[in-house]
Amino acid sequence: MDVTERNPLYPPVEPYKSGYLDTGDGHEVYWECCGNAEAPAVIFLHGGPGAGCATAHRRLFDPARWNIVLFDQRGCGKSTPNASTDNNTTQHLIADMEGIRETLGIENWLIFGGSWGSTLGLVYGIAHPGRCTGFVLRGVFLGTMTEVNWFLHGMGRFFPDAAARFFDYLDPDEREDPLGAYHARLWSDNSAEQRRAADQWGSYEAACARLRPVQGGGGGGSLALARLETHYFVNQMFLPDGYILGNIGAIANLPAVIVQGRYDVICPPATAAALAARWPGAELQLIDDAGHSAFEIPILQALVSATDAMAR
């Protein structure tokens, strides 16, 4: 396929197989397979946590050359129960990936993840390096509290209008701890309050995601996304701070392509550069005319080119 500015994605494709992984602790995790069942496997890891998969994500991969595995992480998308944080940690998600891999009889796979998906992919790789053939990562997030604090307090330096809406929603005495305040409101007994808090949280993130901001602040956000992001943030992603860079040696021999928007305000490129500096097998691609969103055309072009290159 020739990747062009007008059509960087492969044509739409439907799953040839789908199902649910019963985790045994209250969750049913939706998974699906697209493309060529006989080809090398790639697993797509969505962001958030809590964003879920979209049909467009299937189209990042050549369906003739990849067995494309997608799944909705616990609490979001088609997985049930929706917006649940019970038994929902990074370690649970890694176990789910292994459960899906074993269910499908896949020996190893390419890890593809963006934003939070890059975090999950890297932690999975450190835990199971022998199951990984390589990595394609976008908008790198290493799961540190420095990055969380940037998300809460730093992005507003570039998007002050979005930050003003994000903080003005809170009472003055809550603004010193916006993460705690939003987390509390998302779990209040008032469903309308939960919805308002989710919309404010999602709007803040969406408004900062692109090089050219979405008019009107970027829309609202799902309850699952807001609950799961705050749940993981208040629990420090269930990882020791600095865990990924401290353990990157486990996968440093594997190939990786890191696609990073130069003007990514949500996950600033210094983080991707720090990861690449520790990873001899990694190629860092700084995309000059892009921010954080996977659906900016230059980012899509780079991601599709990366998966094509990995297929070769």
Salt bridges, closest charged atoms under 4 A:
GLU14 OE1 - ARG58 NH1 3.74
ASP25 OD2 - ARG74 NH1 3.01
ASP25 OD2 - HIS92 NE2 3.74
GLU32 OE2 - ARG58 NE 2.66
ASP62 OD2 - ARG65 NE 3.01
ASP96 OD2 - ARG74 NE 2.70
GLU98 OE2 - ARG101 NE 2.82
GLU98 OE1 - HIS128 ND1 3.89
GLU102 OE2 - ARG101 NH2 3.84
GLU107 OE2 - ARG131 NH1 3.02
ASP171 OD2 - ARG185 NH2 3.63
GLU174 OE1 - ARG185 NH2 2.69
GLU193 OE2 - ARG185 NH1 2.69
GLU193 OE1 - ARG196 NH2 2.86
ASP199 OD1 - ARG195 NH2 2.93
ASP264 OD2 - HIS292 ND1 2.75
ASP288 OD1 - ARG262 NE 2.51
ASP308 OD1 - ARG65 NH2 3.68
